[in-house]
Each structure stands twice: as C-alpha cells, then as structure tokens.
Amino acid sequence: MVEIKGKVAFLTGAAEGWGYEIAMAYARAGMRLALMDVQAEKLHRVADEIKAMGGDCLPIVVDLANAGATQAAAEQALAHYGTPRVLVHNAAVLREVSMLDVQFDNWQREMNIIIQAAFILSKAVWAGMVEAQSGSIVYISSGSGIKGFVKETAYCPGKHAQEGLMKVLSMEGQPFNIAVNTITPGIAIKTPMSASHYTPEQQARWVEPALIAPAFVYLAGLDAKGATGHRLDAWQLSEAMRVAQQS
Ligand SMILES: NC(=O)c1ccc[n+]([C@@H]2O[C@H](COP(=O)([O-])OP(=O)(O)OC[C@H]3O[C@@H](n4cnc5c(N)ncnc54)[C@H](O)[C@@H]3O)[C@@H](O)[C@H]2O)c1
C-alpha cells in the first residue's frame, strides 16, 4: 500500500451523497483533492468545508455529460495537481424510464455521465500513471452493473459498461502497476439518489454513506500488486478497515 497523505485524488460527484463522504474521508486522510460536480453552489460549500479543515482542494464545476467539458476539467485538475494517485468516478444519475418512453437525448446524457466520463477521465490520467508505474482507478458500480432492472434503460447498460472498461484497463494496467476496480455500496445508503428511488422498505434500513467511505482510503493507496480487476463491496471493505484499526 502506498502512503496517501499529501497525495492527490480526482473525485467526481463530490457535491453530495456518497461522493461528499468520500471527499471528507480523503481530506481527513490528508489527500489533496480535485473535486468535480455539476452543482456549483453545493460543490463550493464542500470545498470551503475542506479548506476550513486545513485541506487542499480544487472545486471544478463541470457537466460530465459533456465530453469537451469533461476533458477540460481533467486538464484543469492535471495542470493544478499533476497525475493523481487515485481517480474515483462516482457521479451518476439514475432515471427510471421504460423503453417505450425513453428519449434518445436523455438516454445519451445518462450514459455519457456514467461511461463516457469514465473513459475520458481515465484516458486523461492514464499516461501519467503509466509513467509513475503506480495508480488506482475506481468506478462506482451498482447491482445494475451485473443485473438488469426494469426501466433502467441507460443506468443499467452504463454500469455494465463500467464493469467492462474496468476489466480491460485492469489487464492493461497490470504491467504498469495500475489498479483498476469497481465498487458497489454493499448496503442500502441514504443519499439524494436513494431518496428518489428506494422503496419504503429499503429506506427503513438505509445507513449513512459515511459508513462506507473508509473503503476509498484503502483504494487510494492501492496498486496492481494489491487488488485489481475486482468488483469490490464498500460495506465489507469499510468494516474490515474498522476492525483492522481497532486491533
Ligand atoms: N444510492 C445508492 O443506493 C447507490 C447504489 C448503487 C450504486 N450507487 C452509485 O453510487 C454513486 C453515488 O451515488 P449517490 O447515491 O451518492 O448519488 P447522488 O445522486 O446522491 O449524488 C451524485 C452526485 O453526482 C453529481 N452529478 C450528477 N450528474 C452530474 C453531471 N452531469 N456532472 C457532474 N456531476 C454530476 C451530483 O450533482 C451529485 O453530487 C453513483 O455512481 C451511483 O450510481 C448508488
């Protein structure tokens, strides 16, 4: 494991939900952060909170559905911090629309946020990670990355595509010591996305996403000598980290 204090993380979808908790976990671990999100006001509030803790962070307001804007955001982050130790692509949207009702533009927008941005951001950091012979890339997947769900006409194929990209890049990254993994919550979490999609039964047992943020501290220090090419479970990993810290 690589020491992550002072190292750089690029993180998408940091304005709220799980991404916010990942940002805070990284800030507490002493990482320097390029945070990307489309919600300007909320993102700047997160950045202010991190700076008030003495942290170093660059908020980048970007619509990750837009290829040019995503490329520009990656270049801004690279110009400011250089190649990151870890890239976490967390941003996503989930619109439940049947095949009868879905419109191509909406379908494409959702796909772009999930998979086009995963590709553009990974491509932007890849050469630097190859040169460094070290790095970790994480895509936040879902049960929808391996199973089908009615009305997830874009989310489900987008998450499946992230699993596919992870498999290819983990193989290509192995000789350069770059770890590439996906991760799923492993438990029902209380986030804005969940609030609009969970059933009352799921909401009755959801937990704060802060509980599954420690997994990302582990992933930030990972390289291909550790775990690569896996679909990880954030709840299990975070529990393992809590147990390790107590012993
Ligand atoms: N909530 C769950 O139960 C659950 C389950 C499985 C997987 N996931 C995955 O976990 C990740 C985080 O989920 P969450 O529940 O925190 O979601 P959320 O909707 O609460 O937060 C998503 C964040 O992404 C940002 N975002 C959305 N569109 C964007 C765009 N076009 N450009 C830039 N940023 C954009 C939002 O502003 C927000 O800050 C997602 O990848 C999601 O698919 C969530």
Ligand as a Chemical Component Dictionary entry (heavy atoms), coordinates in Angstrom:
data_LIG
# 
_chem_comp.id                   LIG 
_chem_comp.type                 NON-POLYMER 
_chem_comp.pdbx_formal_charge   0 
_chem_comp.three_letter_code    LIG 
# 
loop_
_chem_comp_atom.comp_id 
_chem_comp_atom.atom_id 
_chem_comp_atom.alt_atom_id 
_chem_comp_atom.type_symbol 
_chem_comp_atom.charge 
_chem_comp_atom.model_Cartn_x 
_chem_comp_atom.model_Cartn_y 
_chem_comp_atom.model_Cartn_z 
_chem_comp_atom.pdbx_ordinal 
LIG N1  N1  N 0  -27.540 5.363  -3.743  1  
LIG C1  C1  C 0  -27.446 4.059  -3.943  2  
LIG O1  O1  O 0  -28.153 3.258  -3.313  3  
LIG C2  C2  C 0  -26.474 3.518  -4.913  4  
LIG C3  C3  C 0  -26.476 2.133  -5.172  5  
LIG C4  C4  C 0  -25.563 1.606  -6.059  6  
LIG C5  C5  C 0  -24.650 2.439  -6.679  7  
LIG N2  N2  N 1  -24.678 3.784  -6.436  8  
LIG C6  C6  C 0  -23.730 4.631  -7.117  9  
LIG O2  O2  O 0  -23.020 5.397  -6.163  10 
LIG C7  C7  C 0  -22.629 6.637  -6.755  11 
LIG C8  C8  C 0  -23.077 7.785  -5.879  12 
LIG O3  O3  O 0  -24.475 7.680  -5.701  13 
LIG P1  P1  P 0  -25.297 8.651  -4.747  14 
LIG O4  O4  O 0  -26.403 7.845  -4.234  15 
LIG O5  O5  O -1 -24.387 9.379  -3.840  16 
LIG O6  O6  O 0  -25.883 9.656  -5.860  17 
LIG P2  P2  P 0  -26.394 11.172 -5.672  18 
LIG O7  O7  O 0  -27.368 11.421 -6.765  19 
LIG O8  O8  O 0  -26.852 11.351 -4.295  20 
LIG O9  O9  O 0  -25.063 12.028 -5.932  21 
LIG C9  C9  C 0  -24.476 12.035 -7.238  22 
LIG C10 C10 C 0  -23.556 13.214 -7.412  23 
LIG O10 O10 O 0  -23.156 13.236 -8.793  24 
LIG C11 C11 C 0  -23.327 14.563 -9.287  25 
LIG N3  N3  N 0  -23.646 14.585 -10.709 26 
LIG C12 C12 C 0  -24.777 14.157 -11.294 27 
LIG N4  N4  N 0  -24.763 14.454 -12.607 28 
LIG C13 C13 C 0  -23.601 15.068 -12.866 29 
LIG C14 C14 C 0  -23.023 15.636 -14.034 30 
LIG N5  N5  N 0  -23.670 15.650 -15.199 31 
LIG N6  N6  N 0  -21.796 16.188 -13.933 32 
LIG C15 C15 C 0  -21.149 16.239 -12.739 33 
LIG N7  N7  N 0  -21.657 15.738 -11.605 34 
LIG C16 C16 C 0  -22.873 15.165 -11.660 35 
LIG C17 C17 C 0  -24.499 15.121 -8.478  36 
LIG O11 O11 O 0  -24.548 16.540 -8.521  37 
LIG C18 C18 C 0  -24.224 14.547 -7.102  38 
LIG O12 O12 O 0  -23.363 15.385 -6.356  39 
LIG C19 C19 C 0  -23.258 6.657  -8.153  40 
LIG O13 O13 O 0  -22.310 6.214  -9.095  41 
LIG C20 C20 C 0  -24.375 5.654  -8.044  42 
LIG O14 O14 O 0  -24.701 5.093  -9.285  43 
LIG C21 C21 C 0  -25.576 4.340  -5.560  44 
# 
loop_
_chem_comp_bond.comp_id 
_chem_comp_bond.atom_id_1 
_chem_comp_bond.atom_id_2 
_chem_comp_bond.value_order 
_chem_comp_bond.pdbx_ordinal 
LIG N1  C1  SING 1  
LIG C1  O1  DOUB 2  
LIG C1  C2  SING 3  
LIG C2  C3  SING 4  
LIG C2  C21 DOUB 5  
LIG C3  C4  DOUB 6  
LIG C4  C5  SING 7  
LIG C5  N2  DOUB 8  
LIG N2  C6  SING 9  
LIG N2  C21 SING 10 
LIG C6  O2  SING 11 
LIG C6  C20 SING 12 
LIG O2  C7  SING 13 
LIG C7  C8  SING 14 
LIG C7  C19 SING 15 
LIG C8  O3  SING 16 
LIG O3  P1  SING 17 
LIG P1  O4  DOUB 18 
LIG P1  O5  SING 19 
LIG P1  O6  SING 20 
LIG O6  P2  SING 21 
LIG P2  O7  DOUB 22 
LIG P2  O8  SING 23 
LIG P2  O9  SING 24 
LIG O9  C9  SING 25 
LIG C9  C10 SING 26 
LIG C10 O10 SING 27 
LIG C10 C18 SING 28 
LIG O10 C11 SING 29 
LIG C11 N3  SING 30 
LIG C11 C17 SING 31 
LIG N3  C12 SING 32 
LIG N3  C16 SING 33 
LIG C12 N4  DOUB 34 
LIG N4  C13 SING 35 
LIG C13 C14 SING 36 
LIG C13 C16 DOUB 37 
LIG C14 N5  SING 38 
LIG C14 N6  DOUB 39 
LIG N6  C15 SING 40 
LIG C15 N7  DOUB 41 
LIG N7  C16 SING 42 
LIG C17 O11 SING 43 
LIG C17 C18 SING 44 
LIG C18 O12 SING 45 
LIG C19 O13 SING 46 
LIG C19 C20 SING 47 
LIG C20 O14 SING 48 
# 
